[in-house]
Amino acid sequence: MNEHNVLKRISRYFSVIILCMAVTTTAVAQTPKVTVDARNVSIKELLQRIEANSQYTFAYVDAEIKTDKIVSVTATNRSIASIIAEVLPGVNMEVKGLKIILTRARGGGGASGAASRGKPHGQGPGNR
């Protein structure tokens, strides 16, 4: 009976370890990182540099995300989410596969106008 309890405990420990590994792997996969050095560039140019230095591409609606603002970012192995939060406060970021979708947060933030009309960026024939 004592051996049975020991085996149960070992089984539980392995289950917890495997669960922790799965959660960590998922978290790492959803927080892409990049190294980029961009000084005095538009946000649009910054996004293009992030795309060039990673395997990710951005998708956003031009009328919702103001990309003409000039920014400077120097980042080494930094999460893309933290860069976006710094240069585009009020913008939500969602990672779907290798696509990073930027949307205006409800109630304001990075919008250049009240209406959300405009052509989606990154949604051309080759990007679907």
Salt bridges, closest charged atoms under 4 A:
ASP37 OD1 - ARG39 NE 3.18
GLU45 OE2 - ARG49 NE 2.92
GLU86 OE1 - ARG78 NH2 2.53
GLU94 OE2 - LYS96 NZ 3.73
